[in-house]
Amino acid sequence: MDSVIREASHIGLSIGKRGLILPTTFAETLQFFLDSCLARDLRAATLKEYRTKLTPFLVHLYGQKVTDLADVQPKHIMAFMNSLQTRNNANSRLCYHRALKVFFNWLSLMEMREGNPMTKMQTPKKSPSMARGLTGEELQRVIECAGIAGSPFIAARNVAIIAVLVDSGLRVGEMTALTMDDLWTGVAVVNGKQRSVGTLRVKDSKSRRARTVGIGYQAVLLLRQYLVKKKKGEHLWVDIHGRGLSTEGMKNIVRIIMQSAGVRGKTGPHRLRHTCAQMCVQGGGDTETLRRRLGHSSLNTTQIYVQSLSDEDVAKRQYSKSPLDEMGGK
């Protein structure tokens, strides 16, 4: 690899993080763009996404003998997007399109080229498919599997993680960022009965705005069973030594539990986020409340879950919310 780097440097090329060869001017421009994104306080995950999507595009340009970004035309972008057809799904191609649009907007703003060729490119259609949430039976198996793993502390913690993820719909990064100060539990009247309830003060991992998310009495009960076994410390979710769980650590815990429970398809915390959303919609919850629970900036994103309702789900919601029944005319 060292010999490749020396040879690339000799002829005016550089090696990208993924081992891809870039012209030096392209590599410097890409780094300048990422540095400007960092200065705008964009998330590390966003920067990684931009680098991952833009590096293959710049390599493609060099292969097409385009060495100046000011010379890029829609035909060059179209050729690159077409090359993605066989190895990337519709949603992945949409991510490439978005990254390119942001990149060329930035180039135009920095006066490194005139205009944005992406304005003439059609936006790829997003695939309507969405990860399916767990069924009630699957969720019960997952909770049971979580409760039989390791020591009493580990079992209580894992059950609480599953319960809070499903009840809150939090992203995994939001879960691991929670501290003890972010948790409140108390008593409230729910459906005419006094119940233990809780709230979580969540630091949105995308918009970085804070929001408050409520959790129900069953999740609070399981959470309290974990907290009595937990060592004192700042972090809400910890390992057996009291150290805060990392995002990857929590992902692995949830994946192993779901796979042990025989869950098919995608496994991990995000599947439980889908489960929360679909159960809320099927239970008759309104879209705006769900949007705020999930931390979506746009109602259009939340609307996907409403569109996932089956005809049977819609019928149940309609006869459970009959206007005449609500008036008492039965």
PEVENJO-V212305 format. One record per backbone hydrogen bond with DSSP energy under -1.0 kcal/mol. NH is the residue of the N-H (numbers start at 0). CO is the residue of the C=O. If there is no record, write none. Layout:
BEGIN
nh=<NH,NH>
co=<CO,CO>
END
This chain:
BEGIN
nh=<4,5,6,7,8,9,10,11,12,13,15,18,21,23,26,27,28,29,30,31,32,33,34,35,36,37,38,40,41,46,47,48,49,50,51,52,53,54,57,58,59,60,61,62,63,64,65,70,71,75,76,77,78,79,80,81,82,84,87,92,93,94,95,96,97,98,99,100,101,102,103,104,105,106,107,108,109,110,111,118,119,120,138,139,140,141,142,143,144,145,146,147,154,155,156,157,158,159,160,161,162,163,164,165,166,167,168,174,175,177,179,181,182,183,185,187,189,192,194,196,197,198,199,200,201,203,207,210,212,214,219,220,221,222,223,224,225,226,227,228,235,238,241,244,249,250,251,252,253,254,255,256,257,258,259,260,261,262,270,272,273,274,275,276,277,278,279,280,281,282,283,284,289,290,291,292,293,294,295,302,304,306,308,313,314,315,316,317,318,319,325,326,328,329>
co=<0,1,2,3,4,5,6,8,7,21,19,15,13,11,22,23,24,25,26,27,28,29,30,31,32,33,34,37,36,42,43,44,45,46,47,48,49,50,53,54,55,56,57,58,59,61,60,67,68,72,72,73,74,75,76,77,78,81,83,88,89,90,91,92,93,94,95,96,97,98,99,100,101,102,103,104,105,107,106,115,116,117,134,135,136,137,138,139,140,141,142,144,150,151,152,153,154,155,156,157,158,159,160,161,162,163,164,170,171,174,233,178,179,198,196,194,192,189,187,185,214,183,212,181,210,208,203,201,199,197,215,216,217,218,219,220,221,222,223,225,177,242,238,236,245,246,247,248,249,250,251,252,253,254,255,256,258,257,267,268,269,270,271,272,273,274,275,276,277,278,280,279,285,286,287,288,289,290,290,298,301,302,305,309,310,311,312,313,314,315,321,322,323,327>
END
